[in-house]
Amino acid sequence: MRDLAAGLGYLAKGQKWVARHGRWWAFGMIPALITLAGYVVALFLLGGWAGDIAAWATPFADHWASFWQDLLRTTLAALVFVGGLLLSVLTFTAVTLLVGQPFYEELCEKVDETEGGAPTPPDVPLWRELVVAARDSLFVLVRAGGFAVLLFGAGFVPVVGQTVVPVLGFLVSGFFLTLELTSVALQRRGVPQRERLRLLRGRLGLAFGFGVPLVLGFLVPLVTVVAMPGAVAGATLLARDLAPVEEEPATDEDPAGEDPAGGDPAEGEPADPTAVPDLPEYRAQQPAAANPYADNPYAGNPYAGNPYANDAHAAAPRPAEPNPHRSA
């Protein structure tokens, strides 16, 4: 239950993030609007051709009575249109992510920058990213299609098909929707597709809490377009929980207890004689262990005890020297 609440919380945090950054919300809607316009045109054309498709698929009904013929072909045309509508709902997110790969890459990067701990994205060209995104989306669609076939068959089971199968359908759709939305952020972190699948399998509650409300919301027209930027932002926050970025160790300072010359005193390894030790900064004041000149032996008079300081003959009278310039 904790992961379920956390997944719902990431969805709410993503919507709050784009609400605080309105420019990025409008920026993130551009791919969804482009995809929506394409799907509207495709569904419009499918609606116009559904009758022709039904007639082409039922040549055996050409000689039926008009009532039964119209009933069969109208029903088949409606099923064709509903099938196309269902296919558009299932593929809308994948196609939007494929179209919006450069847009959502920028959005994920901005979310990482604002939250801190942004990863270093792999240095690959844009065309390579699009190819990888298309391959990953196809991988998800194939797996989701397999589950859809199984659930479709289980839907014919009495009682179970009307109660359990719809719930399972929403859970499966929510899981794969979460896998699709987190693919952009996890791809930036260098996590391959199968590893993403393994990570979400280990946190099913997180995937269901994030994806199932989105599936229910995407059933409402235009909600997908409005909520997609916030869904991508929330998926980025969720990806930060699944695959946190490890901080690189500091290289400008030596770890404590490590010899600057390369030796490890804790393990008794000798220091490398060729290594240059860390020198103090120029003119930086360094504390001295002890001052050997604190007691200067020459501070006083070194000749205080000189026996010749007081001459014994200094006070003796001396004879006057004759002045050669004085007349007698």
C-alpha positions as CSV (number, residue, x, y, z in Angstrom):
1,M,0.0,0.0,0.0
2,R,2.9,2.3,0.6
3,D,4.2,2.0,-3.0
4,L,0.6,2.4,-4.3
5,A,0.3,5.7,-2.4
6,A,3.8,6.7,-3.5
7,G,2.9,6.1,-7.2
8,L,-0.2,8.3,-6.9
9,G,2.0,10.9,-5.1
10,Y,4.5,11.0,-8.0
11,L,1.6,11.6,-10.4
12,A,0.3,14.5,-8.3
13,K,3.9,15.9,-7.9
14,G,4.4,15.9,-11.7
15,Q,1.2,17.8,-12.3
16,K,2.2,20.3,-9.6
17,W,5.6,20.7,-11.2
18,V,4.2,21.7,-14.6
19,A,1.7,24.0,-12.8
20,R,4.6,25.9,-11.3
21,H,6.5,25.9,-14.6
22,G,3.8,27.0,-17.1
23,R,6.2,27.5,-20.0
24,W,7.3,23.8,-19.8
25,W,3.7,22.7,-19.5
26,A,2.9,24.4,-22.8
27,F,6.1,23.1,-24.3
28,G,5.2,19.5,-23.3
29,M,1.8,19.7,-24.9
30,I,3.2,20.2,-28.4
31,P,3.9,16.5,-29.2
32,A,0.5,15.5,-27.7
33,L,-1.3,18.1,-29.9
34,I,0.6,16.9,-33.0
35,T,-0.3,13.3,-32.3
36,L,-3.9,14.1,-31.5
37,A,-4.3,16.0,-34.8
38,G,-3.0,13.0,-36.7
39,Y,-5.3,10.5,-34.8
40,V,-8.3,12.7,-35.4
41,V,-7.7,12.7,-39.1
42,A,-7.1,9.0,-39.2
43,L,-10.3,8.2,-37.2
44,F,-12.3,10.6,-39.5
45,L,-11.0,8.7,-42.5
46,L,-11.7,5.3,-40.8
47,G,-15.3,6.4,-40.0
48,G,-15.8,7.3,-43.7
49,W,-14.4,4.0,-45.0
50,A,-15.8,1.7,-42.3
51,G,-18.8,0.8,-44.5
52,D,-16.7,0.0,-47.5
53,I,-14.4,-2.1,-45.3
54,A,-17.4,-4.0,-44.0
55,A,-18.8,-4.6,-47.5
56,W,-15.4,-5.8,-48.7
57,A,-15.1,-8.2,-45.8
58,T,-18.6,-9.7,-46.3
59,P,-19.0,-10.6,-50.0
60,F,-21.1,-13.6,-48.9
61,A,-23.9,-11.3,-47.8
62,D,-24.4,-9.7,-51.2
63,H,-27.5,-11.9,-51.8
64,W,-29.0,-11.6,-48.4
65,A,-32.1,-9.6,-47.6
66,S,-31.4,-6.0,-47.2
67,F,-32.4,-5.9,-43.5
68,W,-29.9,-8.7,-42.5
69,Q,-27.3,-7.4,-44.9
70,D,-27.5,-3.9,-43.5
71,L,-27.5,-5.2,-39.9
72,L,-24.4,-7.3,-40.4
73,R,-22.4,-4.7,-42.3
74,T,-23.4,-1.8,-39.9
75,T,-22.4,-3.9,-37.0
76,L,-19.1,-4.8,-38.6
77,A,-18.4,-1.2,-39.6
78,A,-19.1,-0.1,-36.0
79,L,-16.7,-2.8,-34.7
80,V,-14.1,-1.6,-37.1
81,F,-14.4,1.9,-35.9
82,V,-14.4,0.9,-32.3
83,G,-11.4,-1.2,-32.9
84,G,-9.6,1.7,-34.5
85,L,-10.6,3.9,-31.6
86,L,-9.3,1.3,-29.1
87,L,-6.1,0.9,-31.0
88,S,-5.6,4.7,-31.0
89,V,-6.1,4.8,-27.2
90,L,-3.5,2.0,-26.7
91,T,-0.9,3.5,-29.1
92,F,-1.5,7.2,-28.4
93,T,1.1,7.4,-25.6
94,A,3.7,5.4,-27.4
95,V,3.3,7.5,-30.6
96,T,3.3,10.7,-28.5
97,L,6.5,9.7,-26.8
98,L,8.1,8.8,-30.1
99,V,7.1,12.1,-31.7
100,G,8.0,14.1,-28.6
101,Q,11.3,12.4,-27.8
102,P,13.3,15.6,-28.1
103,F,10.6,17.6,-26.3
104,Y,10.3,15.2,-23.4
105,E,14.1,14.8,-23.2
106,E,14.3,18.5,-22.5
107,L,11.5,18.3,-20.0
108,C,13.1,15.4,-18.1
109,E,16.4,17.3,-18.0
110,K,14.7,20.4,-16.6
111,V,13.0,18.3,-13.9
112,D,16.3,16.7,-12.9
113,E,18.0,20.1,-12.8
114,T,15.3,21.6,-10.5
115,E,15.3,18.5,-8.2
116,G,19.1,18.1,-8.2
117,G,21.3,15.1,-9.0
118,A,20.8,15.3,-12.8
119,P,22.5,12.4,-14.6
120,T,24.9,12.8,-17.5
121,P,22.9,11.6,-20.6
122,P,24.6,9.2,-23.0
123,D,26.3,11.0,-25.9
124,V,24.3,9.5,-28.8
125,P,22.9,11.3,-31.9
126,L,19.2,12.2,-32.1
127,W,18.5,9.6,-34.8
128,R,19.9,6.9,-32.6
129,E,17.7,8.0,-29.7
130,L,14.6,7.9,-32.0
131,V,15.5,4.4,-33.2
132,V,16.0,3.1,-29.6
133,A,12.7,4.8,-28.6
134,A,10.8,3.2,-31.5
135,R,12.3,-0.2,-30.7
136,D,11.4,0.1,-27.0
137,S,7.8,1.2,-27.9
138,L,7.4,-1.8,-30.2
139,F,8.7,-4.0,-27.4
140,V,6.0,-2.6,-25.0
141,L,3.2,-2.9,-27.6
142,V,4.0,-6.5,-28.4
143,R,3.9,-7.4,-24.7
144,A,0.8,-5.4,-24.1
145,G,-0.9,-6.9,-27.2
146,G,-0.2,-10.4,-25.8
147,F,-1.9,-9.6,-22.5
148,A,-4.8,-8.0,-24.4
149,V,-5.4,-11.2,-26.4
150,L,-5.4,-13.3,-23.1
151,L,-7.8,-10.9,-21.4
152,F,-10.0,-10.8,-24.5
153,G,-10.3,-14.6,-24.4
154,A,-10.9,-14.5,-20.6
155,G,-13.7,-12.0,-21.2
156,F,-16.0,-14.7,-22.5
157,V,-15.8,-16.6,-19.2
158,P,-19.1,-16.0,-17.3
159,V,-18.9,-13.8,-14.3
160,V,-15.1,-13.6,-14.4
161,G,-15.2,-11.9,-17.7
162,Q,-17.5,-9.1,-16.4
163,T,-15.8,-8.6,-13.0
164,V,-12.1,-9.7,-12.8
165,V,-11.0,-9.2,-16.4
166,P,-11.8,-5.4,-16.5
167,V,-9.8,-4.9,-13.3
168,L,-6.9,-6.8,-14.7
169,G,-7.1,-4.9,-17.9
170,F,-6.7,-1.6,-16.1
171,L,-3.8,-2.9,-14.0
172,V,-2.0,-4.2,-17.1
173,S,-2.6,-1.0,-19.0
174,G,-1.4,1.1,-16.0
175,F,1.8,-1.0,-15.7
176,F,2.7,-0.7,-19.4
177,L,1.8,3.0,-19.4
178,T,4.2,3.6,-16.5
179,L,6.8,1.6,-18.4
180,E,6.3,3.9,-21.4
181,L,6.4,7.1,-19.5
182,T,9.5,6.3,-17.4
183,S,11.4,5.1,-20.5
184,V,12.5,8.7,-21.3
185,A,14.0,9.4,-17.9
186,L,15.5,5.9,-17.5
187,Q,17.0,6.0,-21.0
188,R,18.8,9.2,-19.9
189,R,20.2,7.2,-17.0
190,G,21.5,4.4,-19.3
191,V,19.0,1.8,-18.1
192,P,18.1,-0.7,-20.8
193,Q,14.5,-1.8,-21.6
194,R,14.7,-5.2,-19.9
195,E,16.2,-3.7,-16.8
196,R,13.3,-1.1,-16.7
197,L,10.8,-3.9,-16.9
198,R,12.6,-5.7,-14.0
199,L,12.6,-2.6,-11.8
200,L,8.9,-2.0,-12.3
201,R,8.1,-5.7,-11.7
202,G,9.8,-5.3,-8.3
203,R,7.7,-2.2,-7.5
204,L,4.3,-3.2,-8.9
205,G,2.4,-1.1,-6.4
206,L,4.4,2.0,-7.5
207,A,3.6,1.2,-11.2
208,F,-0.1,0.6,-10.5
209,G,-0.4,3.7,-8.3
210,F,1.0,5.9,-11.0
211,G,-0.3,4.3,-14.2
212,V,-3.9,3.2,-13.4
213,P,-5.2,6.7,-12.6
214,L,-3.6,7.9,-15.8
215,V,-5.4,5.2,-17.8
216,L,-8.7,6.2,-16.3
217,G,-8.0,9.8,-16.9
218,F,-6.9,9.2,-20.5
219,L,-10.3,7.7,-21.3
220,V,-11.7,11.3,-21.1
221,P,-11.2,13.2,-24.4
222,L,-8.4,15.8,-24.4
223,V,-7.2,14.8,-20.9
224,T,-4.3,13.0,-22.4
225,V,-3.1,16.2,-24.1
226,V,-3.5,18.3,-21.0
227,A,-2.1,15.8,-18.5
228,M,0.8,14.4,-20.6
229,P,3.4,17.0,-19.6
230,G,2.7,16.4,-15.9
231,A,2.7,12.7,-16.5
232,V,6.2,12.9,-18.0
233,A,7.4,15.1,-15.1
234,G,5.9,12.7,-12.6
235,A,7.5,9.7,-14.4
236,T,10.8,11.5,-14.2
237,L,10.4,11.9,-10.4
238,L,9.4,8.2,-10.2
239,A,12.5,7.2,-12.2
240,R,14.7,9.1,-9.8
241,D,13.3,6.7,-7.1
242,L,13.8,3.6,-9.2
243,A,17.3,4.4,-10.4
244,P,18.9,7.1,-8.3
245,V,22.1,8.8,-9.6
246,E,25.1,8.0,-7.5
247,E,27.2,11.0,-6.7
248,E,30.8,10.9,-7.9
249,P,33.5,11.0,-5.2
250,A,35.4,14.2,-4.7
251,T,38.8,14.2,-6.5
252,D,40.2,17.5,-5.3
253,E,40.7,16.4,-1.7
254,D,42.3,13.3,-0.4
255,P,40.1,11.1,1.8
256,A,40.9,11.1,5.5
257,G,43.5,8.6,6.6
258,E,45.1,8.3,3.2
259,D,48.8,9.1,2.6
260,P,49.3,11.9,0.0
261,A,52.3,10.0,-1.4
262,G,50.1,7.1,-2.3
263,G,50.6,4.8,0.7
264,D,47.9,3.5,2.9
265,P,49.1,3.7,6.5
266,A,46.1,1.6,7.7
267,E,47.2,-1.3,5.6
268,G,50.9,-0.8,6.1
269,E,51.6,-0.1,2.4
270,P,54.8,1.8,1.7
271,A,54.6,5.2,0.1
272,D,55.4,5.7,-3.5
273,P,58.7,7.5,-3.7
274,T,57.9,9.0,-7.1
275,A,54.6,10.5,-5.9
276,V,54.6,14.3,-5.3
277,P,53.3,15.1,-1.8
278,D,50.8,17.9,-1.3
279,L,52.6,21.2,-0.7
280,P,51.1,24.0,1.3
281,E,49.8,27.0,-0.5
282,Y,52.3,29.7,-1.3
283,R,52.7,32.3,1.5
284,A,50.2,30.4,3.6
285,Q,50.9,30.6,7.3
286,Q,51.9,27.1,8.6
287,P,52.1,26.3,12.3
288,A,55.6,25.5,13.6
289,A,56.1,22.5,15.8
290,A,58.6,24.2,18.0
291,N,60.9,27.3,17.7
292,P,64.6,26.2,18.1
293,Y,65.6,29.8,18.6
294,A,63.2,30.6,21.4
295,D,66.1,30.8,23.9
296,N,68.8,32.7,22.0
297,P,72.2,32.2,23.6
298,Y,73.3,35.5,22.0
299,A,70.5,37.6,23.3
300,G,72.7,38.9,26.2
301,N,76.3,40.1,26.3
302,P,78.5,37.2,25.5
303,Y,81.5,39.1,27.0
304,A,80.0,39.7,30.4
305,G,82.5,37.4,32.0
306,N,85.6,38.5,30.0
307,P,88.6,38.7,32.2
308,Y,90.0,41.4,30.0
309,A,87.0,43.7,30.4
310,N,88.7,45.4,33.4
311,D,92.4,46.1,32.7
312,A,94.5,46.2,35.9
313,H,97.0,48.7,34.3
314,A,94.3,51.1,33.0
315,A,94.5,53.2,36.2
316,A,98.4,53.3,36.5
317,P,100.0,56.7,35.9
318,R,101.8,57.1,32.6
319,P,104.8,59.4,32.0
320,A,104.2,62.4,30.0
321,E,105.6,62.2,26.5
322,P,107.9,64.9,25.5
323,N,106.6,67.5,23.1
324,P,109.0,67.9,20.3
325,H,107.5,71.2,19.3
326,R,107.9,72.8,22.7
327,S,111.1,74.9,23.2
328,A,113.2,74.1,26.3
